[in-house]
Amino acid sequence: MRHDSATGNGADAVMVATMASLEVMRGNALAMVGNVNPADMAKSCLWSVSTKTEKSVRLGLADISLVLYLKPGVFCPKATEACLAGCLGDTSGHLAMPNGNAQRAMLRRSKWYLEDRQAFQDALIAEARDIVKAWKRSNGRKPKVLVRLNGTSDLPWDATRLDLRGALSGEADLRFYEYTKKWELHRRFTLDAVEKEHAARFACVSVLSRHENTKEWEILDACQRGYTVAVVFSTKAGQPLPETYLGLPVIDGDLHDDRTVDPVGCIVGLRAKGAMRKGNAMVVQV
């Protein structure tokens, strides 16, 4: 399991994104994936951890935290200009190092997913099972596992044949969560505390991510119906986030990455990192 930090200084220059550059960024990402040698596709660990996801483990919220990082922009149908320009998968920490191991691994995973999805998903399950079994051998009990399949993607995993929960039934207690910009898929649902607990155990807790085109009423409506909304603020590292946003309570989303334990109807505050810190339309200035 690879450790991919997302807390570094990131890029020195910020992309000024336009609709044209959105297509350019998507095209560049796809071209990079397309250039991967097929013989190299299966050479990387598939699951990773990050500094932030490991905080969930250190705080006792989970025994294992698994996150899947794919190439940013390739699997993000609702990506905006600003979110692609500031994506932590391309602009912060080890993930952002040009030609670094983490970048090459994301490209290889993405190529494998595109070329042979079933083999990729089988390998994803097999690797997760190995990680869980190794933990059980060392600790003598069933682990609590947090799973974030969309680390740098926004794929509809529930529509695939990937059944991690079934594959690890009896081996681990799994809880799934994700950040998503697919707002329209959630507008017809209500999520109270009971439903959120059920989603964490049997489906996936979705945190709606604010982007530069998100309207204030959409945030208020989502939170009123029990969803949490992630908002990136210009708050510097080590400084407190705003107590409220649009009159809604803000919790510190940088303390850990377990979004299954957040109160319903709140704002998950995140501090700008990587290229986001240099100026980005997604960032709320405070």
DRENMARMAR-556294 format. One record per residue (C-alpha): residue number from 1; residue in three letters; y, x, z. Coordinates in pm, 1 decimal, always signed. Last residue first. Layout:
// residues N
(NUM; "Ala"; (Y; X; Z))
...
This chain:
// residues 286
(286; "Val"; (+3469.9; -1199.0; +447.0))
(285; "Gln"; (+3406.2; -1178.6; +72.3))
(284; "Val"; (+3106.9; -1376.1; -48.1))
(283; "Val"; (+2899.9; -1155.9; -277.9))
(282; "Met"; (+2746.5; -1307.7; -590.4))
(281; "Ala"; (+3043.5; -1205.0; -804.3))
(280; "Asn"; (+2974.8; -838.0; -737.3))
(279; "Gly"; (+3179.3; -549.7; -602.0))
(278; "Lys"; (+3077.7; -199.8; -498.9))
(277; "Arg"; (+2858.1; -321.7; -212.8))
(276; "Met"; (+2641.9; -525.4; -449.3))
(275; "Ala"; (+2543.1; -203.7; -623.9))
(274; "Gly"; (+2314.4; -121.3; -331.9))
(273; "Lys"; (+2349.0; -354.8; -37.1))
(272; "Ala"; (+2564.2; -656.3; +50.3))
(271; "Arg"; (+2482.0; -788.2; +397.8))
(270; "Leu"; (+2257.2; -1094.5; +414.8))
(269; "Gly"; (+2321.7; -1422.3; +596.7))
(268; "Val"; (+2047.6; -1682.2; +594.4))
(267; "Ile"; (+2246.8; -2005.6; +613.7))
(266; "Cys"; (+2089.6; -2286.5; +816.2))
(265; "Gly"; (+1924.2; -2622.4; +749.1))
(264; "Val"; (+1587.1; -2549.8; +904.2))
(263; "Pro"; (+1567.3; -2282.6; +1172.0))
(262; "Asp"; (+1417.6; -1956.3; +1045.5))
(261; "Val"; (+1054.4; -1876.5; +1132.8))
(260; "Thr"; (+910.3; -1885.1; +779.1))
(259; "Arg"; (+1184.5; -1652.8; +651.6))
(258; "Asp"; (+1009.9; -1347.8; +789.6))
(257; "Asp"; (+1226.8; -1069.8; +644.0))
(256; "His"; (+1365.4; -907.9; +959.5))
(255; "Leu"; (+1700.3; -845.3; +1128.7))
(254; "Asp"; (+1871.4; -851.7; +788.4))
(253; "Gly"; (+1867.3; -1230.3; +764.5))
(252; "Asp"; (+2117.5; -1264.3; +1046.6))
(251; "Ile"; (+2158.5; -1637.6; +1107.5))
(250; "Val"; (+2461.4; -1832.7; +987.4))
(249; "Pro"; (+2535.6; -2181.2; +1121.0))
(248; "Leu"; (+2689.5; -2425.0; +871.3))
(247; "Gly"; (+3060.4; -2512.2; +858.8))
(246; "Leu"; (+3089.8; -2389.7; +501.4))
(245; "Tyr"; (+2971.6; -2055.9; +640.2))
(244; "Thr"; (+2937.8; -1999.8; +1013.3))
(243; "Glu"; (+2907.1; -1715.8; +1263.3))
(242; "Pro"; (+3020.3; -1462.0; +1005.8))
(241; "Leu"; (+2799.2; -1151.8; +998.5))
(240; "Pro"; (+2834.6; -886.1; +1262.8))
(239; "Gln"; (+2895.4; -523.8; +1157.2))
(238; "Gly"; (+2622.9; -259.6; +1155.0))
(237; "Ala"; (+2612.1; -241.1; +778.0))
(236; "Lys"; (+2929.6; -380.6; +623.7))
(235; "Thr"; (+2991.6; -752.4; +576.2))
(234; "Ser"; (+3059.3; -834.7; +209.5))
(233; "Phe"; (+2833.9; -1138.5; +244.7))
(232; "Val"; (+2518.9; -1233.1; +54.6))
(231; "Val"; (+2409.7; -1594.5; +110.2))
(230; "Ala"; (+2049.7; -1712.6; +148.0))
(229; "Val"; (+2012.6; -2089.7; +178.8))
(228; "Thr"; (+1775.3; -2260.4; +421.4))
(227; "Tyr"; (+1636.9; -2599.7; +332.5))
(226; "Gly"; (+1643.7; -2894.4; +569.3))
(225; "Arg"; (+1790.9; -3174.9; +359.0))
(224; "Gln"; (+2139.0; -3112.5; +497.2))
(223; "Cys"; (+2093.2; -2746.1; +409.5))
(222; "Ala"; (+2028.0; -2829.1; +45.0))
(221; "Asp"; (+2320.7; -3072.1; +25.0))
(220; "Leu"; (+2565.3; -2827.2; +184.3))
(219; "Ile"; (+2455.5; -2549.4; -50.1))
(218; "Glu"; (+2477.6; -2774.6; -354.6))
(217; "Trp"; (+2816.8; -2903.4; -243.1))
(216; "Glu"; (+2947.7; -2547.5; -234.6))
(215; "Lys"; (+2853.0; -2494.0; -598.2))
(214; "Thr"; (+2623.6; -2213.3; -704.8))
(213; "Asn"; (+2748.6; -2028.1; -1013.3))
(212; "Glu"; (+2788.0; -1685.1; -852.2))
(211; "His"; (+2447.2; -1699.8; -689.4))
(210; "Arg"; (+2319.7; -1854.7; -365.9))
(209; "Ser"; (+1950.3; -1801.9; -298.7))
(208; "Leu"; (+1731.8; -2098.0; -201.7))
(207; "Val"; (+1473.6; -1995.8; +58.4))
(206; "Ser"; (+1128.0; -2125.3; -32.4))
(205; "Val"; (+853.2; -2149.9; +229.4))
(204; "Cys"; (+521.7; -2135.3; +44.6))
(203; "Ala"; (+205.9; -2347.0; +38.4))
(202; "Phe"; (-53.8; -2402.3; +310.9))
(201; "Arg"; (+61.9; -2216.8; +619.7))
(200; "Ala"; (+432.5; -2167.2; +553.3))
(199; "Ala"; (+459.2; -2505.1; +381.3))
(198; "His"; (+307.2; -2684.1; +681.5))
(197; "Glu"; (+557.3; -2517.4; +914.9))
(196; "Lys"; (+836.9; -2618.2; +678.5))
(195; "Glu"; (+709.4; -2975.4; +665.3))
(194; "Val"; (+718.8; -2997.0; +1044.6))
(193; "Ala"; (+1067.8; -2846.9; +1064.1))
(192; "Asp"; (+1210.2; -3074.0; +794.7))
(191; "Leu"; (+1198.0; -3009.7; +420.9))
(190; "Thr"; (+1308.7; -3282.2; +182.8))
(189; "Phe"; (+1226.8; -3261.3; -185.0))
(188; "Arg"; (+1391.8; -3385.9; -504.7))
(187; "Arg"; (+1640.1; -3101.5; -522.6))
(186; "His"; (+1375.9; -2831.3; -494.5))
(185; "Leu"; (+1288.9; -2758.7; -856.7))
(184; "Glu"; (+1656.3; -2765.3; -955.7))
(183; "Trp"; (+1737.2; -2474.2; -727.3))
(182; "Lys"; (+1516.3; -2222.8; -904.7))
(181; "Lys"; (+1713.0; -1929.3; -764.0))
(180; "Thr"; (+1430.3; -1832.7; -531.1))
(179; "Tyr"; (+1367.6; -1630.2; -216.8))
(178; "Glu"; (+1004.8; -1636.5; -110.4))
(177; "Tyr"; (+765.7; -1720.4; +171.2))
(176; "Phe"; (+391.4; -1732.2; +237.8))
(175; "Arg"; (+206.6; -1727.7; +571.8))
(174; "Leu"; (-149.6; -1599.9; +592.1))
(173; "Asp"; (-386.0; -1600.4; +889.4))
(172; "Ala"; (-653.6; -1346.0; +802.8))
(171; "Glu"; (-1024.4; -1296.3; +732.5))
(170; "Gly"; (-1156.1; -1650.4; +775.9))
(169; "Ser"; (-1008.5; -1752.5; +442.8))
(168; "Leu"; (-898.9; -1438.4; +261.0))
(167; "Ala"; (-1000.0; -1549.7; -87.7))
(166; "Gly"; (-889.1; -1907.6; -23.3))
(165; "Arg"; (-546.3; -1800.5; +91.2))
(164; "Leu"; (-507.4; -1549.9; -186.8))
(163; "Asp"; (-575.5; -1813.3; -448.0))
(162; "Leu"; (-416.7; -1685.8; -770.4))
(161; "Arg"; (-512.7; -1940.8; -1033.4))
(160; "Thr"; (-151.8; -1985.5; -1137.4))
(159; "Ala"; (+88.4; -2279.1; -1091.2))
(158; "Asp"; (+152.5; -2197.4; -725.2))
(157; "Trp"; (+265.2; -1852.7; -836.8))
(156; "Pro"; (+570.7; -1998.1; -1007.9))
(155; "Leu"; (+738.5; -1660.7; -1072.9))
(154; "Asp"; (+1078.3; -1562.0; -936.2))
(153; "Ser"; (+1063.3; -1181.8; -940.9))
(152; "Thr"; (+1176.6; -882.6; -735.4))
(151; "Gly"; (+976.5; -944.8; -417.2))
(150; "Asn"; (+822.7; -1265.9; -546.0))
(149; "Leu"; (+473.4; -1254.5; -393.9))
(148; "Arg"; (+602.1; -1238.4; -37.8))
(147; "Val"; (+305.7; -1258.4; +197.7))
(146; "Leu"; (+319.2; -1236.7; +577.5))
(145; "Val"; (-17.0; -1162.6; +737.1))
(144; "Lys"; (-132.6; -1239.8; +1090.4))
(143; "Pro"; (-440.4; -1027.0; +1144.5))
(142; "Lys"; (-794.0; -1130.5; +1248.1))
(141; "Arg"; (-922.5; -914.9; +1531.4))
(140; "Gly"; (-1080.5; -580.6; +1610.5))
(139; "Asn"; (-775.1; -364.5; +1564.7))
(138; "Ser"; (-886.0; -73.5; +1345.9))
(137; "Arg"; (-1163.7; -253.0; +1161.0))
(136; "Lys"; (-941.8; -559.8; +1124.7))
(135; "Trp"; (-661.9; -353.3; +968.5))
(134; "Ala"; (-902.0; -199.1; +715.7))
(133; "Lys"; (-1037.4; -544.5; +632.6))
(132; "Val"; (-687.1; -681.8; +574.1))
(131; "Ile"; (-585.3; -395.8; +344.3))
(130; "Asp"; (-911.8; -418.9; +148.5))
(129; "Arg"; (-871.0; -796.3; +107.7))
(128; "Ala"; (-515.5; -749.5; -17.6))
(127; "Glu"; (-641.1; -496.1; -273.1))
(126; "Ala"; (-913.2; -731.5; -395.6))
(125; "Ile"; (-670.0; -1023.2; -422.1))
(124; "Leu"; (-418.7; -825.0; -627.6))
(123; "Ala"; (-700.7; -682.6; -841.1))
(122; "Asp"; (-820.2; -1032.5; -928.6))
(121; "Gln"; (-460.8; -1133.7; -1003.4))
(120; "Phe"; (-413.6; -839.8; -1238.9))
(119; "Ala"; (-746.2; -902.5; -1411.7))
(118; "Gln"; (-646.2; -1265.5; -1464.7))
(117; "Arg"; (-299.1; -1177.7; -1591.1))
(116; "Asp"; (-414.5; -929.8; -1854.1))
(115; "Glu"; (-128.0; -801.5; -2072.5))
(114; "Leu"; (+172.3; -951.4; -1897.2))
(113; "Tyr"; (+50.4; -880.9; -1544.7))
(112; "Trp"; (-61.7; -530.1; -1643.3))
(111; "Lys"; (+276.3; -452.4; -1796.6))
(110; "Ser"; (+456.0; -579.7; -1489.0))
(109; "Arg"; (+237.2; -375.9; -1255.5))
(108; "Arg"; (+298.9; -62.9; -1461.3))
(107; "Leu"; (+674.6; -119.3; -1468.4))
(106; "Met"; (+693.9; -181.2; -1093.7))
(105; "Ala"; (+487.5; +134.6; -1031.4))
(104; "Arg"; (+715.5; +342.0; -1251.8))
(103; "Gln"; (+1018.5; +221.0; -1057.9))
(102; "Ala"; (+852.6; +294.9; -721.8))
(101; "Asn"; (+735.7; +640.1; -829.5))
(100; "Gly"; (+1080.4; +741.5; -944.7))
(99; "Asn"; (+1177.9; +743.3; -1312.4))
(98; "Pro"; (+1530.5; +645.2; -1211.4))
(97; "Met"; (+1545.0; +588.2; -832.4))
(96; "Ala"; (+1630.4; +221.2; -778.5))
(95; "Leu"; (+1315.7; +113.2; -595.4))
(94; "His"; (+1354.3; +410.5; -362.8))
(93; "Gly"; (+1679.9; +275.5; -222.6))
(92; "Ser"; (+1910.6; +35.8; -400.9))
(91; "Thr"; (+2022.6; -52.4; -753.2))
(90; "Asp"; (+1729.4; -165.2; -966.4))
(89; "Gly"; (+1507.1; -360.4; -729.2))
(88; "Leu"; (+1811.0; -434.2; -516.4))
(87; "Cys"; (+1940.5; -657.2; -795.4))
(86; "Gly"; (+2315.8; -611.0; -840.9))
(85; "Ala"; (+2355.0; -643.3; -1217.1))
(84; "Leu"; (+2064.1; -886.1; -1233.0))
(83; "Cys"; (+2218.4; -1105.7; -963.1))
(82; "Ala"; (+2562.7; -1094.0; -1122.7))
(81; "Glu"; (+2457.0; -1193.3; -1472.5))
(80; "Thr"; (+2235.9; -1472.8; -1349.5))
(79; "Ala"; (+1858.8; -1489.4; -1311.8))
(78; "Lys"; (+1705.9; -1834.0; -1347.2))
(77; "Pro"; (+1399.5; -1728.1; -1546.9))
(76; "Cys"; (+1335.9; -1420.5; -1327.4))
(75; "Phe"; (+1010.9; -1258.9; -1442.5))
(74; "Val"; (+1144.1; -976.4; -1660.1))
(73; "Gly"; (+1476.3; -938.5; -1483.0))
(72; "Pro"; (+1357.2; -707.4; -1208.4))
(71; "Lys"; (+1031.9; -519.2; -1285.2))
(70; "Leu"; (+764.6; -638.8; -1042.7))
(69; "Tyr"; (+751.3; -581.9; -666.3))
(68; "Leu"; (+481.9; -761.6; -465.5))
(67; "Val"; (+531.2; -781.8; -90.4))
(66; "Leu"; (+275.9; -765.6; +189.7))
(65; "Ser"; (+356.5; -766.9; +561.3))
(64; "Ile"; (+75.3; -700.8; +807.3))
(63; "Asp"; (+54.6; -772.4; +1179.7))
(62; "Ala"; (+324.2; -1037.8; +1171.7))
(61; "Leu"; (+617.1; -1166.7; +1377.3))
(60; "Gly"; (+562.7; -890.4; +1630.2))
(59; "Leu"; (+912.9; -746.9; +1598.1))
(58; "Arg"; (+774.4; -425.9; +1446.1))
(57; "Val"; (+583.1; -630.3; +1188.4))
(56; "Ser"; (+884.8; -832.8; +1075.2))
(55; "Lys"; (+1084.8; -510.4; +1064.0))
(54; "Glu"; (+826.6; -384.0; +815.2))
(53; "Thr"; (+956.0; -640.7; +565.6))
(52; "Lys"; (+1301.1; -485.6; +592.6))
(51; "Thr"; (+1198.9; -124.2; +542.0))
(50; "Ser"; (+981.6; -229.4; +252.5))
(49; "Val"; (+611.4; -292.3; +203.5))
(48; "Ser"; (+412.4; -275.5; -116.8))
(47; "Trp"; (+115.9; -441.3; -279.8))
(46; "Leu"; (-8.4; -345.1; -625.9))
(45; "Cys"; (-101.1; +16.4; -559.2))
(44; "Ser"; (-53.2; +195.3; -885.7))
(43; "Lys"; (-295.7; +329.1; -1146.8))
(42; "Ala"; (-387.0; -4.6; -1306.3))
(41; "Met"; (-134.6; +4.2; -1591.1))
(40; "Asp"; (-160.4; +371.9; -1677.7))
(39; "Ala"; (-403.0; +337.5; -1970.0))
(38; "Pro"; (-179.8; +66.7; -2113.3))
(37; "Asn"; (+98.4; +328.0; -2152.8))
(36; "Val"; (+420.3; +160.6; -2043.7))
(35; "Asn"; (+672.8; +123.0; -2325.8))
(34; "Gly"; (+660.1; -257.2; -2318.2))
(33; "Val"; (+773.9; -261.9; -1956.4))
(32; "Met"; (+1080.4; -56.2; -2044.5))
(31; "Ala"; (+1150.2; -280.9; -2344.2))
(30; "Leu"; (+1126.7; -591.5; -2125.9))
(29; "Ala"; (+1379.5; -447.6; -1881.9))
(28; "Asn"; (+1615.0; -345.0; -2160.3))
(27; "Gly"; (+1597.3; -688.4; -2318.8))
(26; "Arg"; (+1670.2; -864.9; -1991.1))
(25; "Met"; (+1964.4; -633.6; -1925.8))
(24; "Val"; (+2095.5; -683.9; -2279.4))
(23; "Glu"; (+2061.9; -1060.1; -2246.7))
(22; "Leu"; (+2260.8; -1052.1; -1924.6))
(21; "Ser"; (+2503.2; -809.6; -2091.9))
(20; "Ala"; (+2594.7; -1077.1; -2344.4))
(19; "Met"; (+2653.6; -1334.1; -2070.9))
(18; "Thr"; (+2877.3; -1081.4; -1898.8))
(17; "Ala"; (+2800.4; -828.4; -1626.9))
(16; "Val"; (+3031.4; -552.3; -1516.6))
(15; "Met"; (+2764.9; -305.4; -1411.9))
(14; "Val"; (+2852.1; -118.0; -1096.4))
(13; "Ala"; (+2871.1; +258.6; -1075.3))
(12; "Asp"; (+2759.1; +467.4; -781.2))
(11; "Ala"; (+2412.0; +313.3; -775.8))
(10; "Gly"; (+2226.8; +253.8; -453.1))
(9; "Asn"; (+2317.0; +392.1; -112.7))
(8; "Gly"; (+1969.9; +334.9; +29.7))
(7; "Thr"; (+1827.5; +36.2; +214.0))
(6; "Ala"; (+1565.2; -99.4; -19.7))
(5; "Ser"; (+1271.3; +115.3; +87.2))
(4; "Asp"; (+945.5; +89.8; -104.5))
(3; "His"; (+636.7; +175.5; +102.7))
(2; "Arg"; (+323.0; +158.8; -115.0))
(1; "Met"; (+0.0; +0.0; +0.0))
